[in-house]
Amino acid sequence: MSVGDLFRDNSEKLRLVGYFVVVIAVAAPLFSSLGEAWTRSDLFKQLIQTPEALGVVSVEQLSAFLFGVFLGLLLLLILDPKKRVQGLLLGFGTTSALVALQSQGLFVTNIDFVASAPVLVGGIVLGGIVGGGRNLFQIQTADALEFRRAASLLFFILSAITVVGLIEYHLSFPQLIDPVFSEGTVDIVIPNNPAVEFNSGGLAQNIVLSAVFIFTLRSFFQYDASENFFILGPVGSGKSLFLVGKYLEALDEAADRDADTPMTPSADLMELVSEVDAASEDAGWELGATAVDDVSNLEFNYVKGSVFPKNIRIGSLDYAGEYLDQLPNALTSEPEEIDDSILRRLAQRVREANTLVLILDMERYEGDESLGIESYFDILDATDSTKVLLVATKCDVLAEEFRDEMGLDPVMYFDEFREYVNETITQNDQTVRTLVQDTAGSEIYPVYYQTTERNGERVPMRDANGNVQTMGFNELLEKMG
């Protein structure tokens, strides 16, 4: 296994270690600076003290209440299956920050948590309600158990504290508010010198710590991946079966880990799935090429990752491969110049995609036919900033050749099989070799349905329930995530 494969297979564990180090390492020094900012505060501190001066609520009670709101939101984050690890890491970071503030005689040391228990509990309850905690008591719905509002509020609160503290640390404002506790009043002060003084000491360090902290928080609270895929392939290259295979693999994975996020497949996708899967044990492919005037929307949700799971909407349009050769001209034309509505729609989706999945038909390769991928080069020229995934479909024959030549099972030794496919295709097809070079040495990902030969035709192997068996789609799903 290469170093790259090792990092890829353990990427989530490495991210977990990295996040833990960042949160623990950044929280203490950052909140030490924020504590110092509080002690020297000229504006925000007076605003916080104003309610106490007016006899509304003491700073101690207000602090306990706001801390309770924070804990309520944090508790929801820990209860969220997708954000549990992030919530626990944030809990460690909060503890580290409280210790740093306590060393300065701030916050924890100034609150009597026993006397302020009702206020603290009230804050926890309010935080739970505002963050969406009522979903915990609702019956199962078609929506996943997610507390997005709690995550957004936590991000806003912590970011606001960080930014305000950074400003108070490095800027000295003239006194505008004077809370008079003995008289229960708040005086508005007109300063003799309204100038704002700038303190540059430790500015670079505090900016770096704040930026790292906020950036880490932002990645913590993201629920959805930003990937937008589109699949390209010539006539009969297996685009429809490829999309069905991805869905079936994602469905198996969701069942294995008891995922609670609905996959919400599109109706068009389920129609294809019903044609391909769960047929009779001796059925064939049961799926032909897409008609020229037909276009279907094939989409489903997929949760990628177990430590830091994210929602991914995987999908594409299922269209006739005849449109592939027309796409380069369509991509360089204005939408209103394209008469064909389907072609106009395809061009728009290609422009919107940040990852293009390019299909290589191995059935054509085995039959010494042209792969029909010449249009890929012009399409890539028209979409300069787009990432590319190369996928070899119908690799069942290559899998048999690998077994015969290497004496290895392609299922058990899939990494070796992937290398075999890459070497075989690039060495024997100069068009593919050029495509790989033009896409910065992109790796080709083989996928296939296990097949058997019947009456001179390759048909899918099915179990007793008529279900097909897919190979390579799991690795591709991980890559696409």
N, C-alpha and C positions, 0 to 999 in steps of 0.2 A: 504494500500500500504506500502510495506516494505521500509526501508531506502535505500536498494540497488536499488529497482525499482525507487525510487524518484531520486537518483543520475543518474541512467541510462536514465530516461526520460528527465532529464534536463542537461545532460552532456555537450551539446554544449553551453548552457547559462553559465554554471559554467566555462567552458573553456574560454568563452569570458571575463568574469569578471577576471579570472586569468591572461589571456594575457594582459588585460588592466592594471592591477596592476603591472605586471612585466615590461611592456614597459615603463610606466610612472616612476616607482620606479627605474629602472635600467638606463634609458637613461640619466637623469640629472647627477647623480654622475659619470657615466662612461665617459660622454663627458666633464665633468669638469676635470677629470684626463687626457683625451686626449688633452684638451686645455692647461693644464700645460705641457704636453709632447711636444706640439708645441713650447711653449716659451723656453723650455730648449733643444730643438732639436739641435743636432750637425751634422746631416747628411741630413735628409729628408727636413728640412727647407731650407738648402742651394740648394738642387736640385730644389725645387719649385721656389726659387728666381733667379735661373740661367737664365731662359728666359727673365726676366725683365732686368737683368744686360746686356744681349746681345742686348737689345732693340727690342726683338721680341714681347713680350706681358707682361703687368704688372701683378703682383700678384693679384691685385684687379680684373682685367679683367678675368684672368684665373680662379679665385675663382668663379666669377659670372657665367662664362661659364660652369664650372663643376657642380655648383649648379643647373643650368638650365637643364643639362643632367639628373641629379638626379630627378628633379621635373618632367621632361618628362617621365621618367621611372615610377615614382610613380603615375603619372596621369593614365598611362596605367593599372597599377595594380588596381586602383580604378574603372576603367571602365570594368575590367575583372569580370564577374558575379561570378566566383568561388573565387576570391581574393579581393572582394570589402571591406569586413570587415577588412581583414588583411591590405589592403592599408590605410584605415582610421585610424586604430590603429598605423600604421607606421607613418602616418601624425602627429598624436598626439605626438608620440615619437620624431619625427623630431623637432616639435615645442618646446618640453621640452629641447631637446639638444641645440637648437639655443639660448634659454633663458639662459641656463647654460654657453654657450660660450660668450654670450653678457655680462654676469656679470663679465667676465674676460677681457672684452675689446677686444674680438676676433671676427672674421668673420663678423657678421652683422654690427657691428659698423665701420668696415674698408671698407665697400663697399658702394659706391654711386649707389644705384639701378636705379636711374633716368638716370644718365650718362651711366651706364652699361646696360641699358635696351635692346639695340640691341644684345649685347653679350648674355645676359640672355635668351632672346627669341630664339636666334640661338641655344643655348644649349638645350632648351626645345624641339625645333623642331627636333634636331639631336637625342635626347633621345627618342622621339616618333618614329622616323623612325627606329633607331637601335633596339628598343624594339619590333618592329613588328606592329607599329601603322597603317601601310598600310592595314592591315586586316579589319580595320573599314570601309574602302571605297570599299571593295570587295562585290560582290553579295553573297547571302547565299550559303554556300558549305556544304559538308558532314562532315566537321570538326567543332568542337565546337569553340566558340569565346574564345580563351585563349591566354594570352600573356606570354608564358613560358620563352621566351628569356628575357623579361623585368624583370621577377621575378629572373631569374638566375643572370642577371647583377646586380640587386640591392643587392642580397645576396653576390655576389663577392665584390662589392664596399664597402659595410658596413663591411664585414668581414675583408677586406684588411685594411681599416681605423683603425679598432679595433686592429688588430694584430700589424700593424706598430706603432700605438700609444703606445701600451703596450711595445713594444721593445724600443722605444725612451724614454719612461718614466723611464725605469729601467736600461737602458744601456747608458753609455756616450761614444761616439765614438770620436776619434781624428779628428780634422778638416782636411778634404781632399780637399774641394772645397772652394774657397774664391771669391764670386761674388764682383767685383769692379764696383759699379754703376757709379761712376764719370768718369771712363775711358771706360765703356762699354765692360769690359773684364771679364773673369773668370779664375782665377789662380788655378792651381793644386798645392796643398800644400803637401810637404813631412814632416810629423810630426816627431819631435824629439823623442817623446815618443808615439809609436803606440799602446799602451795598451788600452784595453777597460775596463772601470770601471763599476762596478755593484752596483746599488742602490736597496736595498731590502725593503726600506720603502713602506708600503702599498701593497706589492706584492700579498699577499694572497687575499686581498679584490679585487684588480684589476683583478686577474685571475678569481675569482668567478664571478664578474660582467661581464667580457668578455665572459666567458663560457656560462653563462645564456643568455646573449644577442644573441650570435651566435646560440645557441641551439634553442632559441625561433624563430629567423629568419629562421632557417632551417625548423622548423615545419610550419612556415608561408607559405613558398614557395613550399611546396610539393603539387603536383597535384594528384598523384596516390597513392592509398593504396598499401601496400606490401603484402596483404593477397593472398595466393594461396590455393584454396580449391580443395578437391577431394571427391567424393561421393562414399560410399561403401554400398552395399546392396545385399541380397540374391536374388534368382530367384523370379520374380513376386512381389517384395516388393514395387514397385511404384517409382523407380528411375527416369524413363522417365517422368512420370506425375509430379513428384516433381520438376524437372528442368523446365518443361513447366509452372507449377504454379508459380515458382519464377519469370519467365519472364513476365507472365501476370500481376502479382502484381507490378513489377517494371515498366511495361508499363503504368499501371493506375496511378501510383504515378508520373511518368514523365509528363503525360498529365495534372494531377491536378495542378502541380506547373509550367507548361509551360516551362519545361526544354529545353535548347537549345543544349544539348549534345546528339549527335546521339547514339542510343543504339547498332548499328552495330551487330545485331544478326547473328550467323553463319547460313549457308544455311540448315544444318542438323536440327538446332533448329527450324527454320521456317517451315520446312517440318512437324515436330511433332506438332507444334502449329496449323497448318492448318488442321491436322487430328483430333485434340482434340477440338479446339474452332471453333466458327462460323459454326457449323454443323446445321442440322435441329433441331427443337425444341424438337422432341421426339427421338433424336439419343442417342446411348449408348456411351461407352467410345471411340470407334473407334480407339483403340490403343492396340496392343497386346504386349506380351513379346518380348524382343529383341532376335533375332536369335543368335545362338552360334558363327557363323562366321561373325557377323556384329558388327561394332564399329563406333560410330558417335561422332563428336565433337560438343558439345552443349555449346555455349558461348554467352555472351552479356555484354554490358557495363551498369553500374548502377552508378548513382551519389548519394552518401550517404551524408546526412546532408544538412542543409539549411544555417546555419551560417558559417560553415567551410566545404563546400562541397568538396568531393574528388571523383575521378574516381576509380571505382572498376571494374575489369574484373572478372565477375562471370561465372564459367563454369566448365565442367567436361566432361569426356568421357561417352557416353551411351553405355553400354556393357552388355553382357549376364551375369546374376547372377551366372551362373555355374562356372565362373572363381574365385568367392570369396574364395572357399576352396583351390584353388591352389596358391593364393597370398602369404600366409606365407612362403612356400618353395621358391617361386620366389624372395621374398624380401631378403632372406638369401643367394641367389645364385648370381653369377656374371652374367651380362647381356648376355655374350656369351654362358653361360651354359643353357639358356632358349631357347628351340627350337621353341615354339609357339610365333609368332611375336606379336599377340594381347596381350598375357600374359606378354611378355617382355615390351610392351608399357605401360600396366597398372601398372606394378611394378615400372617403371621409373616415372610415374606421381605420384604414391603414395610417392615415395622417395622425389620428388620435393615439395610436398604439405607441407605447415606449419599448415594447419587445415584439419582434416578429418571429414567429415560429415557421421555419422553412422546411417543408416536407420533401424528403428524398424517397422515392418509390423503389424499394429493393426488388419488387417483382419485375419491374422494367429492367433493373440492373442485371438480374439473373437471366432475363430473356435477351440480353444484349441489345436492348432498345435504348433510344435516347431517353434520358430522364425528364426531358421537357422543362428544364429549370433555367434556361437561358434568360428568361425575363427577370429572374431574381436580381441579376446584376444591375439592370436599369432601375428596378424598384429600390434597391439599396442606395443607389446614387441619388434618388429623389427623396430619401429619408435618411439624411446623414447622421442624425443624433440617435437613431434607433438601435437598441440592442438586438442581438440575433441569437436564436436557438436553432440548431440544426438537428432535425429528427429524422431518423431512418425508419420508415414504416415497413411492415410486412417482412420482418427479419427472421421469419420462421425457417426459411431454407438456409440462411446463413447460420442459424443456430445449429442445424443438423450438420452442416459442413464443419463448424467449429468442434462439435462433438466427435466427428469422424477424424479430423486432422489432429486435434489436441488431446483427445481422449478425456475431455472434461465436460461436465454437465454445465451448460450455459446458465442454468438457473442457480446452481450452487456457486459458480465462478463467474458471476455476472460482470464484475470489474474487468476480468480478463477477456470476457466476451466483448465488452464494449471496446477495449483496445484492439481486439481482432477485427471488429467491424470498421473501426476508424482506419486501421492500416490497410485493410483489404480494399476499401472503397477508394481511398485517396491514391493508392498505388495503381489502381486499374482504371480510374476514370479521371481524366484531366480536368473536366469541368468541375467536378466535386473538389478536386485538389485546389483549383483556382478559387472556388467559393470559400473554402476553408481559409486560404491565405488572405482573401479579401475581407474576411470577418475576424481578423486578428487571431487566426489559429483556433477558431471555435471548435469545440469537441462535438462529435456527432453522437447523439443519444439514440440507441436502438430500442424499438418497441415492437411488440408483435403479439398476436394471439397464437396460442399453441394450436397447431393444426395436424391433420393426418391426411393421407392421400386416399381418395375414394373414387373409383372409376376414372382414374387419370386426372382428377381435379383435387386441389387442396381445399379442404373444408375444416372448419373449426372443431377442435376436440371439445366435447361437452361432457359434463358430469351427468349423473343419473337424473338430475333435475333440469337438464338442458342448459345449464349455465356455461358460458364460455370462460376460458382461463387466459388472463392477460399477463404479459411479462414486460418488465422495464418501465412500466408506467409509474411505479412508486418512486424510482430514482428521478424520473422526470418531474413528478409533482414536487419533490423536495427542491429540485433546481428552480422550478418556476416560482416557488415560494420565496 
